[in-house]
């Protein structure tokens, strides 16, 4: 078992005598404490870690780090330190416990598109000859496949353990998603970043962030984690791009998109379910076929190319690598056709994302554009009527169903969405709604099942039940064909 001086894990936090003691590691979940560890008590939204100090000590914790004063009943033999930011202390300690990291790490933030950009960057790095990986909503993805993960930005101990493992496996280039929660909760502190990127900002997570301004500030905290002079890639076409650039003062900016100054998107021409991009870079106009649909996918691809350029790639090589990109699971994923209609699954669960998906798919629907969607429970209620209005306006047929109701009443969630427009149709069971839509497909129709994308479970109450939009669509198609 490895041994660390407590003072090495938490510099200047403990008294000199306590700092010299040896510890076996760090934990923040009292249920997972093993003898010899330092327990970090975190203040959470549901439970204060201070309540579990006694449990951690009973399991063998030899020291405690907390944002609160020392408990009066704590055994005097247990070392204790009060710090201003326990989450930051935990992340920096995790980087000491798991010291290895890939040599080149980039991170992308934004409301929509993070998963695609992280995966596209991984693919570009790989096409340029590097051993690469990505970390995000769809899990850890390497050249050998994917390992599922449930959070966009994992907890610091899991994250740094993963970085250490990836480095030991020879991964040299890593692309990460940086969520507003992860940034606000200091989960990325201690990660040695080489470059960062900003995509856009839309309505999301306002159950966590008090205002849109707070939400933006959390995302732009990514810039604080970059070393001096590290490049920042900005999608100049994204909402709040000017604010993101202003906050990046002192860093070289790689601007991409139609308004980008480094990678300028001059023209987009639809070509079946691909699109031909004309991009100006280094004074050259480069044409490349991107095998994905949608302006926002073109923007995501250019941000990924920008991250490759930010870490040393030649612009032409990065752009040419876009021709080999494959889509991310649950992101405008074509599932199958039946009766002349096409079914697609997308992760869009926010107003901006749903609007972008419907606008993107509209030109491909020579018949009706059909949308099946819902909204998650225990999350921002304000977006429910907004998403209902978007679906009613942009889809020919909009079916409201259940997403992940969690601990809320599913019918009440649907009612808040349905209040937006009489054009909305309600089918409660998600499987039944998808099956109905697939059976109703006619020649030229395009169905998008939105909201869950790559997810393989549906959260009802406190249980996660097996559920896959892709599987339900495939089964419904098979029953007809």
C-alpha positions in Angstrom: 0.0 0.0 0.0 1.5 3.4 -0.9 2.3 5.9 1.8 2.2 9.7 1.7 3.0 12.3 4.2 -0.2 14.1 5.2 1.6 17.4 4.6 2.5 16.3 1.0 -1.2 15.7 0.3 -2.4 18.8 2.0 0.4 21.4 2.1 0.2 24.0 4.9 -3.2 22.6 6.2 -2.0 20.6 9.1 0.2 21.5 12.1 3.9 20.5 11.5 3.6 17.4 13.8 0.5 16.1 12.1 1.9 16.9 8.6 4.7 14.5 9.1 2.4 11.5 9.7 2.0 8.9 7.0 -1.3 8.3 5.3 -2.4 5.6 2.8 -4.5 7.8 0.7 -7.6 10.1 0.6 -11.4 9.5 0.7 -14.5 11.7 0.7 -17.1 9.0 1.0 -17.1 7.6 4.6 -18.5 4.3 3.3 -15.3 3.8 1.3 -12.7 4.8 3.9 -10.0 2.2 4.6 -7.5 2.4 7.5 -4.8 5.0 7.2 -6.7 7.4 4.9 -7.4 11.1 5.2 -11.1 11.8 5.1 -12.2 15.0 3.4 -15.6 16.2 4.6 -17.5 17.9 1.8 -20.6 20.0 2.1 -23.0 18.6 -0.4 -26.5 19.6 -1.6 -28.1 16.7 0.2 -25.8 15.9 3.1 -23.0 17.6 4.9 -19.9 15.4 5.0 -19.2 16.7 8.5 -22.0 14.4 9.7 -19.9 11.4 8.6 -16.6 12.2 10.3 -17.3 9.8 13.1 -18.1 7.0 10.6 -14.9 7.7 8.7 -12.8 7.6 11.9 -14.5 4.4 13.0 -13.4 2.9 9.7 -9.8 3.9 10.3 -9.4 7.5 9.0 -6.3 8.9 10.7 -6.9 12.5 9.7 -9.8 14.8 8.7 -10.0 17.8 6.4 -13.1 20.0 6.7 -14.4 23.5 6.0 -15.8 23.6 9.6 -14.0 23.7 13.0 -12.8 20.6 14.7 -15.7 18.6 16.2 -15.5 18.7 20.0 -16.0 15.0 20.3 -13.3 14.0 17.8 -10.6 11.7 19.2 -7.5 13.8 20.0 -5.4 11.2 18.2 -7.0 12.1 14.9 -5.3 14.9 13.0 -7.6 17.7 11.8 -7.3 20.6 9.5 -9.9 23.3 8.7 -9.4 24.7 5.1 -11.2 27.4 3.1 -12.1 25.0 0.2 -12.3 21.3 1.0 -13.2 20.5 -2.6 -10.1 22.2 -3.9 -8.0 20.4 -1.3 -9.4 17.1 -2.3 -8.7 17.6 -6.0 -5.1 18.6 -5.4 -4.6 15.7 -3.0 -6.0 13.3 -5.6 -3.4 14.6 -8.1 -0.7 13.6 -5.6 -2.1 10.2 -4.9 -2.5 9.5 -8.7 0.4 11.5 -10.1 0.6 10.3 -13.7 -1.3 12.1 -16.5 -1.3 12.1 -20.3 1.2 14.7 -21.5 -1.3 16.7 -23.5 -4.7 17.3 -22.0 -7.4 19.6 -23.4 -10.8 20.5 -22.0 -14.0 21.8 -23.6 -16.9 23.6 -21.9 -20.3 24.8 -23.1 -23.9 23.9 -22.8 -24.2 21.7 -25.9 -21.7 19.8 -27.9 -19.1 18.9 -25.2 -19.3 15.1 -25.8 -18.9 15.5 -29.5 -16.0 17.9 -29.3 -14.1 15.7 -26.8 -14.6 12.6 -28.9 -13.8 14.4 -32.2 -10.6 15.8 -30.6 -9.7 12.2 -29.6 -10.3 11.0 -33.1 -8.2 13.9 -34.7 -5.4 13.2 -32.2 -5.5 9.6 -33.2 -5.6 10.3 -36.9 -2.5 12.5 -36.4 -0.6 9.5 -34.9 -1.1 10.0 -31.2 -2.4 7.4 -28.7 -5.5 9.3 -27.5 -8.5 9.1 -25.3 -11.5 11.1 -24.2 -13.4 11.5 -20.9 -17.0 12.7 -20.6 -20.6 11.9 -20.6 -20.3 8.7 -22.7 -17.5 7.5 -20.4 -13.8 6.9 -21.1 -13.1 6.2 -24.7 -9.8 5.0 -26.1 -8.7 3.3 -29.3 -9.7 0.0 -27.6 -13.3 1.1 -26.9 -15.5 2.8 -24.2 -16.0 2.4 -20.5 -19.3 3.9 -19.4 -19.2 6.8 -16.9 -22.3 8.5 -15.3 -20.9 12.0 -14.9 -19.7 14.6 -17.5 -16.9 15.4 -15.1 -16.1 12.5 -12.7 -15.3 13.0 -9.0 -11.6 14.0 -8.4 -10.4 10.7 -7.1 -12.0 8.7 -9.9 -10.8 11.3 -12.5 -7.2 11.3 -11.3 -7.1 7.5 -11.0 -8.4 7.3 -14.6 -5.7 9.8 -15.8 -3.0 7.8 -14.0 -4.3 4.6 -15.6 -4.5 6.1 -19.1 -1.0 7.5 -18.8 0.3 4.0 -17.7 -1.4 2.5 -20.8 0.5 4.9 -23.1 -2.1 7.5 -23.8 -0.4 10.8 -24.6 -3.3 13.0 -25.7 -6.6 13.3 -23.8 -9.7 15.4 -24.5 -12.1 16.1 -21.6 -15.5 17.6 -21.1 -15.6 20.3 -18.5 -19.1 20.7 -17.0 -20.2 23.7 -15.1 -20.9 21.5 -12.0 -17.4 19.9 -12.3 -15.7 23.3 -12.6 -17.7 24.9 -9.8 -17.0 21.9 -7.6 -13.3 22.0 -8.3 -13.2 18.5 -9.9 -10.8 19.5 -12.6 -8.3 21.3 -10.3 -5.0 19.4 -10.4 -5.4 18.4 -14.0 -2.5 19.6 -16.1 -4.3 21.2 -19.0 -2.6 22.3 -22.2 -5.5 24.1 -23.8 -9.2 24.9 -23.3 -12.3 25.5 -25.5 -15.6 27.3 -25.3 -18.6 26.3 -27.4 -21.8 28.1 -26.4 -24.2 28.9 -23.5 -27.9 28.1 -23.4 -30.5 27.5 -20.7 -29.5 24.6 -18.5 -28.7 23.7 -14.9 -30.6 26.7 -13.5 -31.7 24.4 -10.7 -28.0 24.5 -9.6 -26.8 27.9 -10.8 -28.9 30.9 -9.5 -28.6 32.9 -12.8 -27.4 32.5 -16.3 -24.5 34.8 -15.3 -23.5 32.4 -12.6 -23.7 29.6 -15.0 -21.4 31.3 -17.5 -19.0 32.3 -14.7 -18.8 28.6 -13.7 -18.0 27.5 -17.2 -15.4 30.2 -17.7 -13.6 29.1 -14.5 -11.9 26.7 -17.0 -9.6 29.6 -18.0 -8.3 29.8 -14.4 -7.1 26.2 -14.6 -5.0 26.9 -17.7 -1.3 27.8 -17.4 -0.2 31.2 -18.5 0.0 31.5 -22.3 -2.1 28.3 -22.9 -4.3 28.7 -26.1 -8.0 29.0 -25.8 -10.3 27.9 -28.7 -13.6 29.8 -29.0 -16.5 29.0 -31.2 -17.1 32.6 -32.4 -20.6 31.7 -33.5 -21.7 30.5 -30.1 -23.8 32.5 -27.7 -21.7 34.5 -25.2 -18.6 34.0 -27.3 -17.6 37.6 -26.8 -17.8 37.2 -23.0 -15.8 34.0 -23.2 -13.1 35.8 -25.2 -13.0 38.8 -22.8 -12.5 36.5 -19.9 -9.6 34.8 -21.7 -7.4 38.0 -21.7 -3.7 37.1 -21.7 -4.3 33.8 -23.5 -3.8 33.4 -27.3 -7.3 32.8 -28.9 -8.0 30.4 -31.7 -11.3 31.6 -33.1 -13.3 29.1 -35.2 -16.6 29.2 -37.1 -18.2 31.5 -39.6 -16.9 34.4 -37.6 -13.7 32.7 -36.7 -10.4 34.3 -37.5 -8.2 31.2 -37.3 -10.5 28.6 -38.9 -13.1 30.5 -40.9 -16.0 28.4 -42.1 -16.6 29.9 -45.6 -19.3 27.6 -46.9 -21.3 24.5 -46.0 -23.0 22.4 -48.7 -25.3 19.5 -47.7 -24.3 16.2 -49.3 -26.8 13.5 -48.3 -26.1 12.8 -44.6 -22.7 14.4 -45.0 -21.7 18.0 -45.6 -18.9 19.6 -47.6 -17.1 22.4 -45.6 -14.9 25.1 -47.1 -12.5 26.3 -44.4 -9.9 29.1 -44.6 -6.8 28.5 -42.5 -3.3 30.0 -42.8 -4.4 31.8 -45.9 -5.5 28.6 -47.6 -9.0 27.5 -48.5 -9.4 23.8 -47.7 -12.4 21.7 -48.7 -13.3 18.7 -46.6 -16.3 16.3 -46.4 -17.6 16.0 -42.9 -19.6 12.7 -42.6 -22.1 14.3 -40.1 -25.1 16.5 -40.4 -25.9 20.0 -39.0 -24.2 23.4 -38.7 -23.6 22.8 -35.0 -21.8 19.5 -35.8 -19.6 21.5 -38.3 -18.9 24.0 -35.5 -18.1 21.2 -33.0 -15.7 19.6 -35.5 -13.9 22.9 -36.1 -13.5 23.5 -32.3 -12.0 20.0 -32.1 -9.6 20.8 -34.9 -8.8 24.1 -33.1 -7.8 22.1 -30.0 -5.5 19.9 -32.1 -3.9 23.1 -33.6 -3.7 24.6 -30.1 -1.5 21.6 -29.1 0.8 21.6 -32.1 -1.0 20.2 -35.1 -0.7 21.7 -38.5 -4.0 23.4 -39.4 -4.3 21.6 -42.8 -3.7 18.2 -41.2 -6.3 18.9 -38.4 -8.9 20.0 -40.9 -8.3 17.1 -43.3 -8.8 14.7 -40.4 -12.4 15.8 -40.1 -13.2 13.6 -43.1 -12.7 10.5 -40.9 -14.8 11.5 -38.0 -17.6 9.2 -36.7 -20.5 10.4 -34.6 -20.8 10.0 -30.8 -23.4 7.5 -29.5 -26.8 9.2 -29.2 -25.8 12.4 -31.0 -27.9 12.6 -34.2 -27.4 8.8 -34.4 -29.2 7.1 -37.3 -30.9 4.0 -36.0 -32.8 2.7 -39.0 -35.5 3.1 -41.6 -39.0 1.6 -42.0 -41.8 2.3 -44.4 -39.6 4.9 -46.1 -39.1 6.9 -42.9 -35.9 7.4 -40.9 -35.5 7.2 -37.1 -32.7 9.2 -35.3 -31.8 9.3 -31.6 -30.3 12.5 -30.0 -29.3 13.5 -26.5 -30.9 16.9 -26.8 -32.5 17.6 -23.4 -32.1 21.4 -23.3 -34.0 24.1 -25.2 -31.1 25.2 -27.4 -30.1 21.7 -28.2 -33.6 20.6 -29.1 -34.1 23.7 -31.3 -30.7 23.0 -33.0 -31.6 19.3 -33.7 -35.0 20.1 -35.1 -33.6 22.9 -37.3 -30.8 20.6 -38.5 -33.1 17.7 -39.4 -35.8 19.8 -41.1 -34.2 19.8 -44.5 -33.8 16.0 -44.5 -37.6 15.5 -43.8 -39.3 15.4 -47.2 -42.4 14.3 -45.3 -43.1 15.0 -41.6 -40.6 15.9 -38.9 -41.7 13.9 -35.8 -40.2 14.5 -32.3 -40.6 12.4 -29.2 -39.3 14.1 -26.1 -39.7 14.8 -22.4 -38.0 16.6 -19.5 -36.2 15.2 -16.5 -37.5 15.5 -12.9 -35.7 17.2 -10.1 -34.2 19.6 -12.6 -34.9 23.1 -13.9 -38.7 23.3 -14.3 -38.5 26.6 -16.2 -37.2 24.9 -19.4 -40.3 22.6 -19.7 -42.7 25.0 -21.3 -39.8 26.4 -23.4 -39.0 23.0 -24.8 -42.7 22.3 -25.4 -43.0 25.5 -27.4 -39.9 24.7 -29.5 -41.2 21.2 -30.3 -44.7 22.5 -31.2 -43.3 25.2 -33.5 -40.5 23.2 -35.2 -41.9 19.7 -35.5 -44.9 18.6 -37.5 -45.8 16.0 -34.8 -44.5 16.5 -31.3 -45.1 13.8 -28.7 -44.5 14.5 -25.0 -43.5 11.5 -23.0 -41.5 10.7 -19.9 -37.7 11.3 -19.7 -36.1 10.6 -16.3 -38.9 11.6 -13.8 -36.7 10.8 -10.8 -38.7 11.7 -7.6 -41.2 14.0 -9.3 -44.7 12.9 -10.6 -44.2 12.1 -14.3 -47.7 13.3 -15.2 -47.1 16.7 -13.6 -43.8 17.1 -15.6 -45.7 16.3 -18.8 -48.4 18.7 -17.9 -45.9 21.6 -17.6 -44.6 20.8 -21.0 -48.0 20.4 -22.6 -49.1 23.8 -21.3 -47.0 25.4 -24.0 -49.2 24.4 -26.9 -52.3 22.5 -27.9 -50.3 21.1 -30.8 -48.5 18.7 -28.4 -49.6 15.1 -28.0 -49.2 13.2 -24.8 -48.1 9.5 -24.5 -47.0 8.7 -21.0 -44.8 5.6 -21.3 -41.6 6.4 -23.2 -41.4 3.0 -24.9 -45.1 3.3 -26.0 -44.4 6.8 -27.3 -41.4 5.6 -29.3 -43.3 2.6 -30.6 -46.3 4.7 -31.7 -44.0 7.1 -33.6 -42.1 4.4 -35.4 -45.3 2.6 -36.4 -46.6 5.9 -37.7 -43.6 6.6 -40.0 -44.5 7.2 -43.7 -42.2 7.8 -46.8 -40.1 10.9 -46.3 -40.8 11.2 -42.5 -38.0 11.7 -40.1 -38.4 10.8 -36.4 -36.0 12.1 -33.7 -36.3 10.6 -30.3 -34.7 13.3 -28.1 -33.5 13.6 -24.5 -31.6 10.4 -23.5 -29.2 9.7 -26.3 -26.6 7.2 -25.2 -28.2 6.5 -21.8 -29.0 2.9 -21.0 -31.3 3.5 -18.0 -34.4 5.4 -17.0 -34.5 7.0 -13.5 -37.9 6.5 -11.8 -38.0 7.4 -8.1 -34.6 6.3 -6.7 -34.2 3.4 -9.1 -32.5 3.2 -12.5 -34.4 0.8 -14.8 -32.8 -0.6 -18.0 -33.9 1.5 -20.9 -32.4 2.4 -24.3 -34.0 4.7 -26.9 -31.9 2.9 -29.5 -33.0 -0.5 -28.5 -36.7 0.5 -28.4 -36.5 2.0 -31.9 -34.7 -1.0 -33.3 -37.2 -3.4 -31.8 -40.2 -1.3 -33.1 -38.6 -1.3 -36.6 -38.0 -5.0 -36.5 -41.6 -5.7 -35.6 -42.8 -3.8 -38.7 -40.2 -4.9 -41.2 
